[in-house]
Amino acid sequence: MFYRDWTVETAAALGLAGWVRNLPDGTIEAHVEGPQAAVDRMIAAMHDGPARAAPEPRAESASA
């Protein structure tokens, strides 16, 4: 699915590190690390997703 690749590219553009993977139920799980402002922008971007995706809101968690 394109969403995972878009997530990797977007995170890299924001200077974030981490990983993203597809889960068996079809959802995406991601872990990102970096400056809080960039993480917040990434989370907002992931809620919107790329033009070809229609992401459904899911739970998110953050740790300091």
C-alpha positions as CSV (number, residue, x, y, z in Angstrom):
1,M,0.0,0.0,0.0
2,F,1.2,3.5,-0.8
3,Y,0.5,4.9,2.6
4,R,3.4,3.1,4.3
5,D,5.9,4.4,1.7
6,W,4.4,7.9,2.0
7,T,4.9,7.7,5.7
8,V,8.6,6.8,5.4
9,E,9.2,9.7,2.9
10,T,7.3,12.2,5.0
11,A,9.0,11.3,8.2
12,A,12.4,11.5,6.5
13,A,11.5,15.0,5.1
14,L,10.7,16.1,8.7
15,G,14.0,14.7,10.0
16,L,12.3,12.0,12.0
17,A,13.6,8.5,12.7
18,G,11.5,5.4,13.4
19,W,9.6,2.6,11.6
20,V,6.3,1.8,10.0
21,R,4.7,-1.5,9.3
22,N,1.5,-3.1,8.0
23,L,-0.4,-5.2,10.6
24,P,-2.4,-8.3,9.8
25,D,-5.7,-6.5,10.2
26,G,-4.8,-4.0,7.4
27,T,-3.9,-1.1,9.7
28,I,-0.6,0.7,9.8
29,E,1.6,1.0,12.9
30,A,4.3,3.6,13.2
31,H,6.9,4.7,15.7
32,V,8.5,8.1,15.1
33,E,11.2,9.9,17.1
34,G,12.5,13.4,16.9
35,P,11.8,17.0,17.9
36,Q,8.3,17.3,19.4
37,A,7.2,19.9,16.8
38,A,8.2,17.5,14.0
39,V,6.5,14.6,15.6
40,D,3.3,16.7,16.0
41,R,3.4,17.7,12.3
42,M,3.9,14.0,11.4
43,I,0.9,12.9,13.4
44,A,-1.2,15.6,11.8
45,A,0.0,14.6,8.3
46,M,-0.7,10.9,9.0
47,H,-4.3,11.8,9.9
48,D,-4.7,13.4,6.5
49,G,-2.6,10.9,4.6
50,P,-1.4,11.1,1.0
51,A,-3.8,12.1,-1.8
52,R,-4.4,8.4,-2.8
53,A,-5.2,7.2,0.7
54,A,-8.2,7.6,3.0
55,P,-6.9,6.9,6.5
56,E,-9.3,6.1,9.2
57,P,-8.5,7.7,12.6
58,R,-6.9,5.2,15.0
59,A,-5.6,5.5,18.5
60,E,-2.2,7.2,19.0
61,S,0.1,7.2,21.9
62,A,3.1,9.3,22.7
63,S,5.8,9.0,25.2
64,A,8.3,11.6,26.2
